[in-house]
Each structure stands twice: as C-alpha cells, then as structure tokens.
Amino acid sequence: MAAMLCLVSFLVYFLVVADSAPSGDEVTYLPGLSKQPSFRHFSGYLSIADGKHLHYWFVESQRSPSSDPVVLWLNGGPGCSSLDGLLTEHGPFLIQDDGVTLEYNPYSWNKISNVLYLESPVGVGFSYSDDQNYITNDTEVSMNNYLALKQFFQLYPEFSGNQLFLTGESYGGIYIPTLAERVMEDAQLNLQGIAVGNGMASYELNDNSLVYFAYYHGLLGERLWTQLQAACSLTVHTV
C-alpha cells in the first residue's frame, strides 16, 4: 500500500510539473532591483504560423495567481512595444531616470491579476519573423495575436480556466476589438471583457477631434479658431 501511494504521489507530481509554466522562460534574476520579486514572472517567445515569434513577458498576480484573471496588454502605435506598458506604466517594476535602476510600482496591475505583455505585431521590440518580412495589416495582426494567445495557454495550461480580459491603448483601439472578435468565437477562452484607453477608432474622427483638443487646451488663438470655424463649419461644444 505504501509503495502504491508513493507511485500515485510521483505520478501526480509529474503531471503537475509537466502541465505547468515552462521553467526555461522563468526569470529568476532581474538586474536593477534591490530585492527580487516575490511573484513569478516569465519572458520568452510564442511561436505561431509562418515562422513568426512574438516576444512576451508574463507576470503572475501578487495576490492569487491560480484564481485571479489573466489580462492581455497591447500597446498601440502601430509599432509600440508593450514593454512600454510593463516598464513605464502599470507593470510591477518601473525603469528609473538613470536607465538602470528598477523600482516597484505600488499601483501595478499584477497586484490583483496575471498580466501578459505581448510585443505585437511581429517586428516590434524583440518579436521577429524567420523570413524578416514585416509587412502586415490589421487582419493578419489580429490572427497572429489570437494564435499567440492560444499558444500562451498551451504553455501555461494552469491559467486556461481563469477569466480573460483583453486590454490596450492608442492603436489598441484597433488591436483589441479585432482580437476580441476572434476570441469570442473560441469557447476554450474564458473571455470576460475588454478595455481600451485613449483608443484609436477612426482616423477621421481622431484627426478632426485634434482641432477641438488644440483649441480647448489653448494651443490655438481666437483669430485662428474663428478662421477654422468659418472654413470647416466647426461648432463650439460646451459642458
């Protein structure tokens, strides 16, 4: 009986180890920190079709990794690295002015969630393509992001049942909805919501709104504003 229990324990241990995060991608030491983090974090590549390799950095939640949601973050651009979000915005550690030191962020998103920072499209940051062809479009990018997300959950199956949120900023206004459309059709992904900050939705609306932005922030004088109103049929919006 004791031998049987030992065998069962060994098999359970083997399955847990084999069915968990890739140890080769785990970051065990990060220069610039006065103290290494108490949470686990990983950096590596999600390889998808046609020899494309998307670089990721995944930080586990500081609260409860097994039950907290997984949040995908995409910076905009197009062509802006999502490591910008990790290292200067809402990641757990922020680069200081000396370019060497890292300090912990008290407002990090990984206080309550597991966050996946993905460098997309291919050609951005450390992401690359074997054939060095970096011409792309929004449709291809959404498919590549979807395939990368699927690959992530294959590498980290212990998170596959967690709630999933897709988030981004700027050109993420294109990236996130187009990705969400694909994810919504996949019952294996537990999508719960999306969020976009300062998102691009329409070049026409975005460019036209810049005129109002400039006027309301005092960047345009009254004379030029009067001329713009006459030439472009602009109206003043009051709150």
ChimeraX attribute file (.defattr): number of C-alpha atoms within 10 A of each C-alpha:
attribute: neighborCount
match mode: 1-to-1
recipient: residues
	/A:1	6
	/A:2	7
	/A:3	8
	/A:4	9
	/A:5	10
	/A:6	11
	/A:7	12
	/A:8	12
	/A:9	12
	/A:10	12
	/A:11	12
	/A:12	12
	/A:13	12
	/A:14	11
	/A:15	11
	/A:16	12
	/A:17	12
	/A:18	10
	/A:19	14
	/A:20	15
	/A:21	20
	/A:22	14
	/A:23	10
	/A:24	10
	/A:25	15
	/A:26	16
	/A:27	15
	/A:28	12
	/A:29	11
	/A:30	11
	/A:31	10
	/A:32	15
	/A:33	16
	/A:34	11
	/A:35	12
	/A:36	12
	/A:37	15
	/A:38	8
	/A:39	15
	/A:40	15
	/A:41	20
	/A:42	18
	/A:43	18
	/A:44	18
	/A:45	20
	/A:46	21
	/A:47	19
	/A:48	19
	/A:49	11
	/A:50	9
	/A:51	11
	/A:52	23
	/A:53	24
	/A:54	24
	/A:55	26
	/A:56	24
	/A:57	20
	/A:58	24
	/A:59	26
	/A:60	24
	/A:61	24
	/A:62	19
	/A:63	14
	/A:64	15
	/A:65	21
	/A:66	16
	/A:67	16
	/A:68	21
	/A:69	25
	/A:70	28
	/A:71	25
	/A:72	19
	/A:73	24
	/A:74	30
	/A:75	27
	/A:76	25
	/A:77	16
	/A:78	15
	/A:79	15
	/A:80	18
	/A:81	23
	/A:82	27
	/A:83	21
	/A:84	19
	/A:85	19
	/A:86	25
	/A:87	17
	/A:88	15
	/A:89	17
	/A:90	17
	/A:91	22
	/A:92	25
	/A:93	21
	/A:94	21
	/A:95	19
	/A:96	13
	/A:97	8
	/A:98	7
	/A:99	9
	/A:100	10
	/A:101	14
	/A:102	20
	/A:103	15
	/A:104	15
	/A:105	18
	/A:106	12
	/A:107	12
	/A:108	19
	/A:109	19
	/A:110	27
	/A:111	20
	/A:112	17
	/A:113	24
	/A:114	27
	/A:115	28
	/A:116	25
	/A:117	25
	/A:118	28
	/A:119	28
	/A:120	30
	/A:121	31
	/A:122	23
	/A:123	21
	/A:124	19
	/A:125	19
	/A:126	16
	/A:127	21
	/A:128	22
	/A:129	17
	/A:130	9
	/A:131	9
	/A:132	11
	/A:133	11
	/A:134	13
	/A:135	9
	/A:136	11
	/A:137	9
	/A:138	14
	/A:139	12
	/A:140	12
	/A:141	18
	/A:142	23
	/A:143	17
	/A:144	22
	/A:145	26
	/A:146	20
	/A:147	17
	/A:148	24
	/A:149	20
	/A:150	19
	/A:151	16
	/A:152	20
	/A:153	17
	/A:154	16
	/A:155	16
	/A:156	14
	/A:157	14
	/A:158	16
	/A:159	21
	/A:160	19
	/A:161	16
	/A:162	20
	/A:163	17
	/A:164	23
	/A:165	20
	/A:166	23
	/A:167	21
	/A:168	26
	/A:169	22
	/A:170	19
	/A:171	21
	/A:172	26
	/A:173	22
	/A:174	22
	/A:175	28
	/A:176	25
	/A:177	19
	/A:178	18
	/A:179	22
	/A:180	19
	/A:181	12
	/A:182	14
	/A:183	23
	/A:184	14
	/A:185	10
	/A:186	13
	/A:187	8
	/A:188	12
	/A:189	17
	/A:190	17
	/A:191	21
	/A:192	12
	/A:193	13
	/A:194	16
	/A:195	15
	/A:196	21
	/A:197	13
	/A:198	12
	/A:199	18
	/A:200	18
	/A:201	14
	/A:202	11
	/A:203	9
	/A:204	8
	/A:205	10
	/A:206	12
	/A:207	11
	/A:208	13
	/A:209	11
	/A:210	11
	/A:211	15
	/A:212	18
	/A:213	13
	/A:214	13
	/A:215	15
	/A:216	12
	/A:217	8
	/A:218	10
	/A:219	12
	/A:220	16
	/A:221	10
	/A:222	11
	/A:223	9
	/A:224	11
	/A:225	17
	/A:226	13
	/A:227	12
	/A:228	15
	/A:229	13
	/A:230	11
	/A:231	9
	/A:232	10
	/A:233	8
	/A:234	15
	/A:235	10
	/A:236	8
	/A:237	7
	/A:238	4
	/A:239	2
